[in-house]
Amino acid sequence: MKDKIASAAQNLACAAKARPEESKWSLIGAAVGAILGLIIGGIGVTAMGGAIGVPATVVLAVVGGVLGNRYGISKDRPVR
């Protein structure tokens, strides 16, 4: 199991070095999405003394990460 984890980490590091803009903009997009989600908040469902929250932070972080990823891919491609 340790070998699989080490191999996955090495593959991730190689991908980040091969496509630096894609990695950078993915992280930036996820961070901006998370911050916007924290500002917006979420929806809470309360019943019988318990509550379940549906956080906008998670959803917007994923959406921001995907948008940042797509933007980073366009920056990594050579201009022809």
C-alpha positions in Angstrom: 0.0 0.0 0.0 2.9 2.4 0.8 4.3 1.8 -2.7 1.0 2.7 -4.3 0.8 5.9 -2.3 4.4 6.8 -3.1 3.8 6.1 -6.8 0.7 8.3 -6.8 2.5 11.1 -5.1 5.4 10.9 -7.6 3.0 10.9 -10.5 1.2 13.9 -9.1 4.5 15.8 -8.7 5.5 15.0 -12.2 2.2 16.2 -13.6 2.5 19.5 -11.6 6.0 20.0 -13.0 5.0 19.2 -16.6 2.0 21.6 -16.5 2.8 24.4 -14.0 0.1 26.9 -15.1 -2.6 24.2 -15.0 -1.7 23.3 -11.4 -1.3 26.9 -10.3 -4.7 28.1 -11.7 -6.5 25.0 -10.4 -5.4 25.8 -6.9 -6.2 29.5 -7.3 -9.6 28.7 -8.7 -10.4 26.3 -5.8 -9.2 28.9 -3.2 -11.3 31.7 -4.7 -14.3 29.4 -4.9 -13.9 28.4 -1.3 -13.6 32.0 -0.2 -16.8 32.9 -2.1 -18.5 29.9 -0.6 -17.6 31.1 2.9 -19.0 34.5 2.1 -22.2 33.1 0.8 -22.6 30.4 3.4 -24.9 27.5 2.8 -28.2 26.0 3.5 -28.9 24.4 6.9 -31.7 21.9 7.5 -32.7 21.6 11.2 -35.0 19.1 12.7 -35.4 17.5 16.2 -32.3 19.2 17.7 -30.0 18.2 14.9 -28.8 20.0 11.8 -27.3 19.1 8.5 -25.5 21.8 6.6 -25.0 21.9 2.8 -21.9 24.1 2.4 -21.6 26.3 -0.6 -17.8 26.3 0.1 -17.3 22.8 -1.1 -19.4 23.2 -4.2 -17.9 26.5 -5.2 -14.3 25.2 -4.5 -14.9 22.4 -7.0 -16.4 24.7 -9.6 -13.6 27.2 -9.1 -11.0 24.4 -9.4 -12.4 23.2 -12.6 -12.6 26.6 -14.1 -9.1 27.4 -13.0 -7.9 24.1 -14.5 -9.4 24.9 -17.9 -7.8 28.4 -17.8 -4.4 26.9 -16.8 -4.6 24.4 -19.6 -5.0 27.2 -22.1 -2.0 29.0 -20.6 0.2 25.9 -20.8 -0.5 25.2 -24.5 2.0 26.8 -26.8 0.8 29.7 -28.9 0.8 28.9 -32.6 
